Amino acid sequence: MDFFDMFGAQNAYDQVYDQGRPRHEMTHELIAGAAGFEAMRMFEHHRENEGIPEHHELAKELLAGFAAAEVDKHFENGYYNHLDQEQARYQAQQQAGYLYDQQYGQGYGQPGYNQY
């Protein structure tokens, strides 16, 4: 699976969440991109509100949970029965991790990491 960059993920988000594309045309990749983008938004909102220091491992776990929950919300409505929910969850988790690495760099927040 190719991952969306932040702009592509936001475009996927707009198509899925703003109903810019008919449901029967949705793909695993499009839902994963949208859910990954929403997971990043939720993570950054959570981090701002909680004021927690950045930890790479915790961030990845939170993102995976947010992404999976977003996919599950879409499937609960029964709109995407033509897709495999587990595949969409997995791809969304991978997409969210990719966006995190793009935004913060691999290893961000880990001991010994120096962004300069």
Residue pairs with C-beta under 8 A, 6 or more apart in sequence:
1 28
1 29
1 32
1 91
1 94
2 29
3 33
3 36
3 94
3 95
3 98
3 99
4 11
4 12
4 33
4 36
4 37
4 95
4 99
5 102
6 37
6 40
6 99
6 102
6 103
8 33
9 33
9 34
9 36
9 37
9 40
9 95
9 99
10 37
11 33
12 29
12 30
12 31
12 32
12 33
12 34
12 37
13 33
13 34
13 37
13 38
14 20
15 21
15 30
15 34
16 26
16 30
16 31
16 34
16 35
16 74
17 34
17 38
21 30
23 79
23 80
24 82
26 79
26 80
26 83
27 83
28 83
28 84
28 87
28 88
28 91
29 91
31 71
31 74
31 80
31 83
31 88
31 91
31 92
32 67
32 71
32 88
32 91
32 92
32 94
32 95
33 95
34 70
35 67
35 70
35 71
35 74
35 88
35 92
35 95
35 96
36 63
36 67
36 92
36 93
36 94
36 95
36 96
36 98
36 99
37 95
37 99
38 66
38 67
38 70
39 63
39 64
39 66
39 67
39 70
39 92
39 96
39 99
40 63
40 96
40 99
40 100
40 103
42 66
43 59
43 62
43 63
43 66
43 96
43 100
46 62
47 54
47 59
52 58
53 109
54 104
54 108
54 109
55 109
55 110
56 107
56 108
56 109
56 110
56 113
57 110
59 100
59 104
59 108
59 109
60 97
60 100
63 93
63 96
63 97
63 100
64 93
64 96
64 97
66 96
67 89
67 92
67 93
67 95
67 96
68 89
68 92
68 93
70 92
71 85
71 88
71 89
71 92
72 85
72 89
74 80
74 88
75 83
75 85
75 88
80 88
101 108
105 113
105 115
107 113
108 115
